[in-house]
């Protein structure tokens, strides 16, 4: 793990990228969400459309894992790995996002929903989420951090930042301030992804602590501002648990992008695959089904999206 960064990663305004380029936004969605994202990318890829060549890639939570994965392997290779994987065990570190059983997932959703309901606005919610995550971290086993980092590292084909612009979102657990990691942040890619996926205890990088990037905004598509074309993959279908007046939901982000001149397309899971997400998002046994559902959608959508992307 790298030493403490000299400063926190900057927000989006400090991440310039080529105006008029293409951006791929990969939203959060748990274990099944990651599999669905890979499936969609693989379906598009096999149908002749490789959207992983985007000038800018934005990854949040499970989407941060996918963004890092496609930097080191083709979507087809990643899909094959999901479909060939041995049946998962349900044991796993709390907050890891892997192997979390139904009861602990329900407890996590209940705990975080209470925090959201008690918050007065998005900034207050982030501070409260950070404080709760710091409490969980203090009460957790000292080996949890190393276990979670090893789990994330094992998922990445290559553990080095790619040369292309990849933005990984998180939230500072102490201040509640949104942060964005990239290859200039002096933070290992593994640590950036582990922080972005940290939905339970806060994740430590040096002297700093971070929580899930989904608490910044649900998909963080606004980080693609300045791109001419933006493709957003949202495993949660653009839904949000936050009050709409906070403006964290995808529709608000898309409106902002279009108002600034970007063309935007979104892909959501189809109705038949929706039961794979939400309360079931942390069930790793559903990953093959989620990946296959995404793959079918990707193949079906490739023709329509080709003109948009190219």
C-alpha positions as MATLAB code, in Angstrom:
seq = 'XXXXXXXXXXXXXXXXXXXXXXXXXXXXXXXXXXXXXXXXXXXXXXXXXXXXXXXXXXXXXXXXXXXXXXXXXXXXXXXXXXXXXXXXXXXXXXXXXXXXXXXXXXXXXXXXXXXXXXXXXXXXXXXXXXXXXXXXXXXXXXXXXXXXXXXXXXXXXXXXXXXXXXXXXXXXXXXXXXXXXXXXXXXXXXXXXXXXXXXXXXXXXXXXXXXXXXXXXXXXXXXXXXXXXXXXXXXXXXXXXXXXXXXXXXXXXXXXXXXXXXXXXXXXXXXXXXXXXXXXXXXXXXXXXXXXXXXXXXXXXXXXXXXXXX';
ca = [
       0.000    0.000    0.000;
       1.243    3.460   -0.818;
       2.174    5.994    1.805;
      -0.336    8.621    2.787;
      -1.167   10.770   -0.236;
       0.235   14.274    0.024;
      -3.270   15.620   -0.440;
      -6.736   14.267   -0.969;
      -7.766   13.376   -4.515;
      -9.448   16.279   -6.232;
     -13.051   16.632   -7.302;
     -14.232   16.489  -10.872;
     -13.419   20.070  -11.798;
      -9.743   19.240  -11.424;
      -9.908   16.299  -13.817;
      -9.796   17.882  -17.287;
     -10.246   15.626  -20.264;
     -10.563   16.076  -23.975;
     -13.684   18.005  -24.905;
     -15.847   16.112  -27.352;
     -14.427   12.719  -26.388;
     -16.308    9.644  -25.251;
     -16.990    8.659  -21.654;
     -18.107    5.337  -20.191;
     -19.774    5.509  -16.774;
     -20.062    2.286  -14.732;
     -22.400    2.603  -11.766;
     -22.526    0.677   -8.518;
     -24.649   -2.373   -7.886;
     -22.942   -4.931   -5.683;
     -21.665   -8.324   -6.753;
     -24.443   -8.950   -9.265;
     -24.112   -5.405  -10.566;
     -20.452   -5.947  -11.358;
     -21.299   -9.159  -13.221;
     -24.061   -7.429  -15.189;
     -21.706   -4.598  -16.160;
     -19.141   -7.103  -17.456;
     -21.883   -8.964  -19.299;
     -23.117   -5.822  -21.064;
     -19.581   -4.843  -22.065;
     -18.915   -8.375  -23.328;
     -22.151   -8.443  -25.320;
     -21.348   -5.146  -26.980;
     -17.769   -6.319  -27.584;
     -18.805   -9.565  -29.260;
     -21.283   -7.680  -31.441;
     -18.449   -5.477  -32.671;
     -18.685   -2.462  -30.377;
     -15.862   -1.977  -27.871;
     -16.905    0.839  -25.533;
     -13.961    0.166  -23.215;
     -11.887    2.316  -25.578;
     -13.527    5.379  -23.993;
     -11.407    8.471  -23.476;
     -12.749    8.720  -19.923;
     -14.035    5.941  -17.692;
     -15.867    6.646  -14.431;
     -16.223    3.810  -11.916;
     -18.287    3.772   -8.748;
     -18.315    0.943   -6.204;
     -18.923   -2.256   -8.228;
     -18.376   -0.122  -11.304;
     -14.925    0.844  -10.065;
     -14.024   -2.847  -10.018;
     -15.312   -3.252  -13.561;
     -13.399   -0.174  -14.743;
     -10.179   -1.562  -13.283;
     -10.866   -5.046  -14.647;
     -11.342   -3.960  -18.264;
      -8.019   -2.129  -18.056;
      -6.304   -5.515  -17.859;
      -8.511   -7.992  -19.734;
     -11.064   -8.033  -22.526;
     -14.767   -8.077  -21.619;
     -14.987  -11.547  -23.162;
     -12.237  -12.852  -20.892;
     -13.869  -11.308  -17.832;
     -17.254  -12.778  -18.752;
     -15.741  -16.227  -19.175;
     -14.149  -15.950  -15.731;
     -17.536  -15.201  -14.163;
     -19.270  -18.074  -15.924;
     -16.452  -20.534  -15.178;
     -16.064  -19.601  -11.513;
     -16.665  -22.239   -8.867;
     -19.814  -21.851   -6.759;
     -19.022  -19.175   -4.143;
     -18.888  -19.593   -0.409;
     -21.107  -17.299    1.635;
     -18.407  -16.476    4.163;
     -16.615  -13.177    3.741;
     -15.452  -10.118    5.656;
     -18.165   -7.734    6.718;
     -18.467   -4.807    4.328;
     -16.508   -6.591    1.659;
     -19.342   -6.709   -0.807;
     -18.479  -10.351   -1.377;
     -20.181  -13.324    0.179;
     -22.511  -11.180    2.223;
     -25.499  -13.354    3.111;
     -29.132  -12.249    2.834;
     -29.485  -11.390    6.535;
     -26.385   -9.208    6.692;
     -27.383   -7.484    3.450;
     -30.773   -6.703    4.934;
     -29.109   -5.379    8.083;
     -26.801   -3.188    6.005;
     -29.710   -1.765    4.017;
     -31.696   -1.117    7.197;
     -28.758    0.589    8.897;
     -27.933    2.841    5.968;
     -31.588    3.630    5.234;
     -31.970    4.960    8.775;
     -28.946    7.199    8.267;
     -30.363    8.515    4.987;
     -33.753    9.165    6.599;
     -32.182   11.101    9.478;
     -29.995   13.327    7.263;
     -31.047   16.860    6.339;
     -29.197   16.915    3.022;
     -26.594   15.043    0.988;
     -23.626   16.577    2.813;
     -25.096   15.642    6.168;
     -25.816   12.123    4.914;
     -22.203   11.660    3.808;
     -20.870   12.833    7.168;
     -23.223   10.487    9.020;
     -22.328    7.564    6.746;
     -18.651    8.287    7.311;
     -19.046    8.447   11.080;
     -20.948    5.147   11.109;
     -18.305    3.525    8.908;
     -15.539    4.740   11.226;
     -17.393    3.190   14.166;
     -17.674   -0.106   12.290;
     -13.991    0.060   11.447;
     -13.047    0.593   15.087;
     -15.160   -2.390   16.128;
     -14.019   -4.750   13.371;
     -11.282   -7.348   13.398;
      -7.861   -5.867   12.710;
      -7.330   -8.314    9.840;
     -10.415   -7.136    7.947;
      -8.605   -4.405    6.026;
      -5.897   -6.747    4.742;
      -8.491   -9.377    3.833;
     -10.587   -6.901    1.898;
      -7.577   -5.500    0.052;
      -6.485   -9.018   -0.916;
     -10.009   -9.799   -2.142;
     -10.048   -6.711   -4.352;
      -6.531   -7.359   -5.640;
      -7.497  -10.892   -6.670;
     -10.286   -9.494   -8.854;
      -8.016   -7.258  -10.937;
      -6.110   -8.752  -13.889;
      -3.590   -5.904  -13.660;
      -3.025   -3.842  -10.537;
      -1.506   -0.773  -12.202;
      -3.401    2.329  -13.247;
      -4.014    2.417  -17.005;
      -2.702    5.343  -19.036;
      -6.205    6.311  -20.092;
      -8.289    8.510  -17.806;
      -9.998    6.347  -15.193;
     -11.789    8.112  -12.346;
     -12.631    6.116   -9.209;
     -15.050    7.701   -6.735;
     -15.109    7.581   -2.943;
     -16.077    9.735    0.039;
     -13.820   10.921    2.861;
     -15.128    9.187    5.983;
     -13.976   11.944    8.341;
     -15.290   15.001    6.495;
     -17.917   13.520    4.184;
     -16.227   15.272    1.249;
     -16.473   13.532   -2.152;
     -13.125   12.479   -3.614;
     -12.007   11.126   -6.966;
      -8.947    8.937   -7.431;
      -6.981    8.718  -10.667;
      -3.469    7.702  -11.678;
      -2.106   11.013  -10.370;
      -3.498   10.539   -6.852;
      -0.481    8.637   -5.493;
      -2.833    5.847   -4.427;
      -2.584    2.252   -5.649;
      -5.362    1.193   -8.020;
      -6.234   -1.664   -5.647;
      -6.698    0.782   -2.780;
      -8.790    3.163   -4.873;
     -11.147    0.344   -5.868;
     -11.280   -1.066   -2.330;
     -12.207    2.381   -0.999;
     -14.876    2.932   -3.656;
     -16.484   -0.420   -2.754;
     -16.288    0.097    1.011;
     -19.952   -0.102    1.951;
     -19.336   -1.281    5.534;
     -16.345   -0.237    7.656;
     -14.285    2.672    6.372;
     -11.281    1.744    4.254;
      -7.868    3.041    5.296;
      -5.350    4.543    2.880;
      -2.431    5.913    4.885;
      -3.908    8.184    7.536;
      -7.146    8.719    5.618;
     -10.389    6.723    5.674;
     -12.892    6.346    2.855;
     -16.375    4.977    2.159;
     -18.330    3.874   -0.899;
     -18.288    6.236   -3.880;
     -22.014    5.712   -4.363;
     -22.607    8.157   -1.527;
     -21.183   10.933   -3.696;
     -23.846   10.371   -6.348;
     -25.412    7.146   -7.477;
     -23.526    6.764  -10.764;
     -21.335    9.898  -10.711;
     -22.011   10.470  -14.394;
     -21.444   14.202  -13.853;
     -17.712   13.426  -13.763;
     -17.980   12.886  -17.526;
     -18.821   16.575  -18.060;
     -17.061   17.901  -21.139;
     -17.359   14.638  -23.060;
     -19.264   14.766  -26.317;
     -20.816   11.325  -25.846;
     -21.514    9.628  -22.522;
     -22.686    6.028  -22.116;
     -23.984    5.186  -18.637;
     -24.472    1.620  -17.383;
     -26.556    1.573  -14.200;
     -27.163   -1.813  -12.532;
     -29.746   -0.184  -10.249;
     -31.646    1.165  -13.234;
     -31.198    4.795  -12.263;
     -33.040    4.260   -8.994;
     -31.896    5.873   -5.761;
     -32.558    5.505   -2.037;
     -31.904    9.213   -1.530;
     -34.576   11.934   -1.626;
     -34.900   13.231   -5.175;
     -34.521   16.820   -4.024;
     -30.894   16.032   -3.149;
     -30.178   15.605   -6.857;
     -28.055   12.485   -6.449;
     -30.135   10.358   -8.843;
     -29.088    9.545  -12.379;
     -31.827   11.543  -14.102;
     -30.455   14.740  -12.549;
     -26.936   13.859  -13.695;
     -28.125   13.154  -17.238;
     -29.994   16.466  -17.344;
     -26.822   18.272  -16.271;
     -24.737   16.541  -18.916;
     -27.210   17.246  -21.696;
     -27.533   20.864  -20.601;
     -23.768   21.209  -20.965;
     -23.833   19.789  -24.491;
     -23.162   16.064  -24.013;
     -25.129   13.365  -25.830;
     -26.079   10.698  -23.288;
     -27.310    7.121  -23.568;
     -28.183    4.900  -20.605;
     -28.437    1.129  -20.210;
     -30.466   -0.422  -17.375;
     -31.137   -4.094  -16.560;
     -34.297   -5.281  -18.282;
     -37.371   -6.148  -16.298;
     -36.758   -9.893  -16.278;
     -33.369   -9.503  -14.559;
     -34.347   -6.895  -11.954;
     -34.731   -9.540   -9.167;
     -30.966  -10.134   -9.447;
     -30.274   -6.684   -8.044;
     -31.425   -4.589   -5.089;
     -31.683   -6.781   -2.006;
     -29.984   -9.631   -3.902;
     -27.063   -7.535   -5.158;
     -24.580   -9.040   -2.697;
     -25.385  -12.674   -3.499;
     -22.371  -13.975   -5.466;
     -24.274  -17.096   -6.521;
     -26.357  -14.879   -8.822;
     -23.349  -13.491  -10.677;
     -23.521  -15.903  -13.644;
     -27.205  -15.134  -14.226;
     -26.561  -11.396  -13.964;
     -23.640  -11.622  -16.384;
     -25.688  -13.612  -18.890;
     -28.541  -11.108  -18.643;
     -26.135   -8.239  -19.293;
     -24.526  -10.110  -22.174;
     -27.863  -10.563  -23.902;
     -28.666   -6.897  -23.506;
     -25.286   -5.838  -24.810;
     -25.610   -7.910  -27.964;
     -29.122   -6.604  -28.549;
     -28.155   -2.956  -28.069;
     -24.898   -2.929  -30.044;
     -26.479   -1.996  -33.353;
     -28.339    0.985  -31.937;
     -25.353    2.238  -29.981;
     -22.753    1.893  -32.737;
     -23.645    5.168  -34.488;
     -23.827    6.951  -31.139;
     -20.418    5.731  -29.984;
     -18.494    5.969  -33.241;
];
